[in-house]
């Protein structure tokens, strides 16, 4: 598939929120996976402050301990927080010359092998939901055109989240957002279990879980929990045994 086709498919996916079984967790996971693939960055994370004033991290592409430490620091300093606060794209260039006030974030990021860090706000007019952090581990920064495209993805994702919140039960969407952090951990554990069980890659394991959830109208988180509990995908609803009342 060409890069242009991937970009087109991503915009279609980000617009697909007006459905009865919209899954916030699946939506954010797919956003980060698409960005990592299209922009050839080492890691991508969405940091949200919605609902509520504090940033939190619901959906990095792979919450390994090293990345988790970087994201924990990113909640309090660095480009992701600045992009959220200013509602503007932040691309400081090489982390070796990052602003002094980002000292803690910069040290952890460089220790983890990242060389460049950019961030784009997740915004729609006066509403800013958070930001998306893009981490690169190469000898060159993210190209300017890619940063513009990343902003377009973030804008589309923000519109999708706001539409879902407006058209669905507000409390349901808010609850999904609040539970995203814990769900993310479960999904990552499930990816590892399924990859080991089927002798496949983590990316293929995630694609399998996501495809199974969508084709059977299940929440991705529910599929992941079943994989963690049993080591394999849940049966489709139609295949589950039915209990009939006793005759007599």
N, C-alpha and C positions, 0 to 999 in steps of 0.2 A: 504494500500500500504506500502511495506517495505521501510526502509530507503535507501537501495541499489537501489530500483526501482525509488525512488524520485531523487536520485543523477543522475541516468542514464537519466531520463526524463529532468532534468535540463540541462545537457550537450547537449541534442538534441535541446532543446529550444534555448540555447545560440548560436547554430550553424545555426539557422533558420533565417538568416538575408538577404539572397540572393533572396529576393522575391520583386515583384513589389510594394507591399503595405507595405513594412517594416515600422514599427512605432517605433521610438526611445523611445517615452514615455512608450508605452506598454512594450517594451523590458526591460527598466530599472526598471519599477514597478515590473515586474515578477521576475527579478533578486533579488531584495530586499525581496520580499515575499517568494521566495524559500529559501533564506539564513536564514530568520527568522524561518522558519518551520524546516529545516533540522538541523540547529545548535542550536536550542532552545535558541536563544538570545532574549533579550527584544526588541531591535530595531536595524535596519540596515539602513545605508544611503550611497548612492553613491555621492561622491564629485568630480566634473569634473573641469578641467582647459583646456577644449578643445571644440571649438577653443578659443584661448586667454590664457594669462598667469595667470589669477586669478582663484582660486577655487570658485565654486558655488555649490549649492545643488539642483539638479534637481529631485531627487526621493527618499526621505526617505519613510519608510513604513507607517508612520502616522504623518503628520506635526501638532501635537498638540502644543499648545503654549510652553509647557515646553521643548519638544524635539526641537522645532524650535529655542529656545534660546541656547540650547546646540550646535546645528549645526551651528548657526551663529558664535559662539565663535570658533568652530572647523575649520572654514575657515581661522582663523588667528593664531591658536596655537593648539598643541595637537597631538595625534597619526596620525590622518588622514593627516594633513599637512606634518608631518615628513615622512610618508610613501610615499607621493607624491614627496617630495623633494629628498629623498634618493633612491627611487625606490626599497625599501626593506620593508619586513614585520616588523611591530612594535607591540610588545605586552609587555607593561610595567608592567603587573601584576596588583595588587590591586591599585585602584585609590587613596587609602589612602597613598601610598608611591610613587606616580607619580612624575616625575621630577618637580623641582621648576618653571621652565620656562613655565609649563603648568598650572600655578596656576588658571587663570581665567576659563579655560576649566574644570579643575578638580573640582573646587568649584561648578560650575553649574551642572556638571554631577552627582556629589555626592548628591547635593540637589535634583536632579530629581530621585534619587533612584538607580542610576547605581553604580556598584561596580568594574567592570572591563571594560576596553576599549582596543580593538585591532584594527589594520588597516592593510590592504593589498593594495599594489599599483595596479593600472590598467595599465599594461605595456605590450609592445611587443618590445623586443630588445631595440632600442634607443628611442622609443616612449613611453611616460608616459602620459596617458590621465587624470589621477586623482587618486583617491583611494576609497576604500570601508571601512567604519567604522562599527565595530560590537560592540554593547553595551550590556553588560550582567548585570543582577541584581540578582546574586546568590552569594553564599559564596565560589565559586570556579571559576577559570578562564576558558576560552575556551580551551578545550583539544588541545594539539599540533597537533594531526591528523586532527581535525576539521579546525584548522588554515591553514594547508597545503591544505585541500580541498577548503577552502574559496579562497585561492590564485589561485587555479586551476580554480574556477568559474570566478574570476576576470580576469584571463588571457584569458579565452574563451570569455568573454564578450568584452574585448578589441579587440580581433581579429575580432569578429563580427562587432563591430562599425567601425573599420578601413576598413574592407571589404565593408561594406555598403557605407562608404564615398567614397571609390575608385571606386566602380562599379556603383553607382548611381550619380545623379547630386550633386556635392559637395556643392553647395549653398543650396540645399534643405535639406540635412542632417545637415549642419551647422545651418540653420535656426531652424530646429527641436531641436537641442541641445540648442540653445540660448533661445528658447521659453519653454524649459522643466520646468523651475521653475514655471512659471505662469500656465502651463498646469497641473502640479502636484497639485496645489491648487484647480483647477477646478475639477480634478478627486476625490480628497478627499471630496470636498463638495458634489459631485454627489453620492459618496458612502453613505454618510449620508442621503441624500434625498431618495435614492432608498431603503436603509435599513429601513427607517421609513415608506415609502410608502408600502413596501411589508412585513413589520414586520419580517425582517431577520437580520442576522449579517452583520457587515461591510465587513468581508472576503467574505461571500456569495454574497453580493451586488457587490463587485469588480469582482468576478468570473463571475457573470451574465453579467456585462457590457463588460468584456473582451471577453467572449464567443460570445456575440451578435455582437461585432465589428468584430471579426474574421470570424464568419459564414456569415456575410453580406458584408465583405470587406470594412468596415468603419474604420476610424481612431478612436482609443480609446478616444482621446481628443474630437472629434466631438460628439461621443456618450455621453460623460460626460457633454458637454455643453447643449445637448438636455435635459438630465435628470435634470440639474440645472434649465433650463428654464421652463420645463413642469412637472417635477416630475416623469417621466417615460421614458422608452426606446423609441428611434425613430422607426418609421415604417421601415421595410426592403425596400430598393430601389424599388423592384418590386411591392410593395404594395402601393406606393405613387400614388395619382391620376394624371392622365395624362391630359394635356390640348390639345384639338384638335382645329385646325383652324375652324372658323365658315364656314358653307357651304353657298353657295349662288352665 
